[in-house]
Amino acid sequence: MEALQAAFPLAIAVLAIVAALGCAIGFYKLVYFMSVGYGIAIAMLSISMMVMSFTPLMPSMGWQGFILSALLIVYGCRLSGFLIYREAKSASFKKRFDKIYDKKQEKKVPFFVLFTIWISVIVLYVCEVSPIFYRTMNEQYEGTANIVLPLLGAAIMVFALILESTADHQKSAAKKVNPKRFVDTGLYRYVRCPNYLGEILFWTGVFVSGCNCLNGWAQWVVAIFGYLCLVYVMLSGAKRLEKRQNKSYGEDIEYQAYVKKTPILFRLIPVKSIINWKWIV
């Protein structure tokens, strides 16, 4: 009971409400639950943690927590801003998006399904930011002497932000030049999904930043659940992308050569394909 109380204080309910507001844009367009609404929710969650640290709901946030929360805000704003800009300005993306996004079919999605997705992503987003939340809640247990892990986590987050931003920019630039060709330049020479790699690395940094302050088994379950779900979502995204690219470029000799020599996600783990991984939907 004590571990559950430590994992689910009143402040966590406030974060759930904030996440609900941030990703509610998904009711306007289903895909926004996991895209634009995702970035908005993460930024709002970070701001809420900062604000609550000046109230009785949370202990005062140390400078490590403010740095980590600020990086979350940058992450969320960058992601939502990029997605909105790409949807509005990129003709090649709009053409690809219209092929896979069925507006008529979405209108037939029952409200119960939308509501279930909404609740699911609320839980996911709160769990994802929980290592930083618990760091602030538990500073009394750890003190301020150990700053190695939060600084290491912040460094990983910064590197991941640069990696992900660069990958998105390079892909957009390449598609402007040749919308019909796959991208194998820049970071895409080393892995086929550097943006997804950046996403995984960013949340690895978040997890690392707080893992020395987790108090009790329930906080560990929440933090690990959020991290593993994020990794699964990224692997699932990479699998869907691989399927689409195989369909679009499968007969292209250059693409076949590119796939054979370039890992899909991790440069040091030479996995060239995950399309046959049955446990990933």
C-alpha positions in Angstrom: 0.0 0.0 0.0 2.8 2.4 0.8 4.5 1.8 -2.5 1.2 2.5 -4.4 0.7 5.7 -2.4 4.2 6.8 -3.3 3.5 6.0 -7.0 0.1 7.7 -7.2 0.0 10.9 -5.2 -2.6 13.5 -5.9 -0.2 15.3 -8.2 -0.3 12.3 -10.6 -4.1 12.9 -11.0 -3.4 16.5 -12.0 -0.9 15.3 -14.6 -3.5 12.9 -16.0 -6.0 15.8 -16.4 -3.4 17.9 -18.1 -2.4 15.1 -20.5 -6.1 14.6 -21.2 -6.5 18.2 -22.2 -3.3 18.1 -24.3 -4.1 15.2 -26.4 -7.9 15.8 -26.7 -7.1 17.2 -30.1 -7.3 13.5 -31.2 -11.1 13.8 -31.2 -10.7 16.2 -34.1 -8.4 13.9 -36.0 -7.7 10.4 -34.8 -4.0 10.4 -35.7 -3.4 13.5 -33.6 -3.8 11.4 -30.4 -0.3 10.0 -31.1 1.3 12.9 -33.0 0.4 16.5 -32.6 -1.5 15.8 -29.4 1.4 13.8 -28.1 3.8 16.8 -28.4 1.3 19.2 -26.9 0.6 16.8 -23.9 4.3 16.3 -23.1 5.0 20.0 -23.2 1.9 20.7 -21.0 2.9 17.9 -18.5 6.4 19.4 -18.1 5.0 22.9 -17.5 2.6 21.5 -15.0 5.3 19.8 -13.1 7.3 23.0 -12.9 4.2 24.9 -11.7 3.2 22.3 -9.1 6.7 22.3 -7.6 5.7 25.8 -6.3 2.6 24.4 -4.6 1.9 21.9 -1.8 1.2 19.2 -4.4 4.9 18.6 -5.0 8.2 19.3 -3.3 10.3 22.2 -4.7 11.9 21.1 -8.0 15.7 21.2 -8.0 17.8 22.6 -10.8 18.2 19.1 -12.3 14.4 18.7 -12.5 14.0 22.1 -14.2 16.6 21.3 -16.8 15.0 17.9 -17.5 11.5 19.5 -17.6 12.7 22.2 -19.9 14.1 19.6 -22.3 10.7 17.9 -22.3 9.1 21.3 -23.2 11.5 21.7 -26.1 10.8 18.2 -27.2 7.0 18.6 -27.2 7.0 22.0 -28.9 9.5 20.9 -31.6 7.5 17.7 -32.3 4.1 19.3 -32.6 5.4 22.3 -34.5 7.2 20.1 -37.0 4.2 17.9 -37.5 1.8 20.8 -38.0 4.2 22.5 -40.4 4.8 19.3 -42.4 1.1 18.7 -42.8 0.4 22.2 -43.9 3.5 22.9 -46.2 4.8 19.5 -47.5 3.1 18.5 -50.7 4.9 15.2 -50.8 3.9 14.3 -47.3 0.3 15.3 -47.9 0.2 13.0 -50.9 1.6 10.1 -48.9 -0.6 10.8 -46.0 -3.8 10.9 -48.1 -3.0 7.5 -49.4 -3.0 5.9 -46.0 -5.4 8.1 -44.1 -9.0 7.3 -44.8 -11.1 10.3 -43.5 -14.4 8.5 -44.3 -13.4 5.5 -42.4 -12.4 7.6 -39.4 -15.9 9.1 -39.2 -17.2 5.6 -38.6 -15.0 5.0 -35.6 -17.3 4.7 -32.6 -16.9 7.3 -29.8 -16.2 4.4 -27.3 -13.1 3.5 -29.4 -11.9 7.1 -29.5 -12.5 7.4 -25.8 -10.5 4.2 -25.1 -7.6 5.4 -27.2 -7.7 8.8 -25.4 -7.5 7.1 -21.9 -4.7 4.8 -23.2 -2.5 7.6 -24.4 -3.2 9.6 -21.2 -1.8 6.8 -19.2 1.1 6.3 -21.5 2.2 10.0 -21.5 2.0 10.3 -17.8 4.1 7.1 -17.4 6.6 8.4 -19.9 7.4 11.6 -17.9 7.1 9.8 -14.6 10.9 9.4 -14.0 11.3 13.2 -13.9 8.1 13.5 -11.8 9.3 10.9 -9.3 12.7 12.6 -9.1 11.1 15.7 -7.8 8.8 13.8 -5.5 11.6 11.8 -4.0 14.5 14.2 -3.7 14.1 13.9 0.0 15.2 10.3 -0.3 18.2 10.9 -2.6 19.4 14.3 -1.7 21.3 16.5 -4.2 24.7 14.9 -3.9 24.2 12.4 -6.8 23.9 14.5 -10.0 25.5 12.0 -12.4 22.4 10.3 -13.7 20.3 13.4 -14.2 23.1 15.1 -16.1 23.8 11.9 -18.1 20.1 11.7 -18.9 19.9 15.3 -19.9 23.0 14.8 -22.2 21.3 11.8 -23.9 18.1 13.9 -24.3 19.9 16.8 -25.9 21.8 14.4 -28.3 18.5 12.7 -29.2 16.8 16.0 -29.9 19.5 17.0 -32.2 19.5 13.6 -33.9 15.7 13.5 -34.4 15.5 17.2 -35.5 18.3 16.7 -38.0 16.7 13.5 -39.4 13.3 15.2 -39.8 15.0 18.1 -41.6 17.1 16.0 -43.9 14.1 13.8 -44.9 11.9 16.9 -45.6 14.7 18.5 -47.7 15.3 15.3 -49.7 11.6 14.8 -50.4 11.4 18.4 -51.7 14.1 17.5 -54.2 12.7 14.2 -55.2 9.3 13.2 -53.7 9.2 9.8 -55.4 12.6 8.6 -54.1 13.4 6.9 -50.8 15.8 8.8 -48.6 19.3 7.4 -48.2 21.3 10.6 -47.5 22.5 12.3 -44.4 21.7 10.3 -41.2 19.7 7.9 -43.4 23.0 6.5 -44.7 23.6 4.9 -41.3 20.1 3.7 -40.2 16.8 3.7 -42.1 14.8 5.3 -39.2 17.1 7.8 -37.5 14.1 9.8 -36.3 12.7 6.8 -34.5 16.1 6.1 -33.1 16.2 9.6 -31.8 12.8 9.1 -30.1 14.0 6.0 -28.4 17.2 7.6 -27.2 15.3 10.7 -25.9 13.1 8.6 -23.6 16.1 6.5 -22.6 17.6 9.7 -21.3 14.4 10.5 -19.4 14.4 7.1 -17.8 18.1 7.2 -16.9 17.6 10.7 -15.4 15.2 9.5 -12.8 16.0 5.8 -12.1 18.2 6.6 -9.1 15.3 8.3 -7.4 12.6 5.8 -7.9 11.1 4.8 -4.6 9.4 1.4 -4.3 8.3 -1.2 -6.7 5.2 0.7 -8.0 7.2 3.7 -9.2 9.6 1.3 -11.0 6.6 -0.4 -12.6 5.2 2.9 -13.8 8.5 4.2 -15.2 9.4 0.9 -16.9 6.0 0.5 -18.3 6.1 4.0 -19.9 9.6 3.4 -21.4 8.8 -0.1 -22.8 5.6 1.1 -24.3 7.4 3.9 -26.0 10.0 1.5 -27.4 7.2 -0.8 -28.6 5.4 2.1 -30.4 8.6 3.1 -32.1 9.3 -0.5 -33.3 5.7 -0.7 -34.5 6.2 2.6 -36.4 9.4 1.3 -38.0 7.7 -1.9 -39.0 4.8 0.0 -40.7 7.2 2.3 -42.4 9.2 -0.7 -43.7 6.0 -2.2 -45.1 5.1 1.0 -46.9 8.6 1.5 -48.3 8.7 -2.1 -49.5 5.4 -1.6 -51.3 6.6 1.7 -52.8 10.2 1.0 -53.6 10.4 -2.8 -53.5 11.3 -3.2 -57.2 13.9 -0.4 -57.1 17.4 -2.0 -57.3 18.9 0.9 -55.4 16.4 0.5 -52.6 17.1 -3.2 -52.4 20.8 -2.6 -52.1 20.2 0.2 -49.5 18.0 -2.2 -47.4 20.6 -5.0 -47.5 23.4 -2.8 -46.2 21.6 -0.4 -43.8 20.2 -1.4 -40.4 16.6 -0.3 -39.8 17.2 1.3 -36.3 20.4 0.6 -34.5 23.8 1.0 -36.3 25.5 -1.4 -33.9 22.8 -4.0 -34.0 22.7 -5.0 -37.7 19.0 -5.9 -37.9 18.0 -5.1 -41.5 14.3 -6.0 -41.2 11.6 -6.3 -38.5 8.7 -6.9 -40.9 8.5 -10.5 -39.8 8.5 -9.8 -36.1 5.0 -11.2 -35.2 5.0 -9.7 -31.7 5.0 -6.2 -33.1 1.7 -5.0 -34.6 
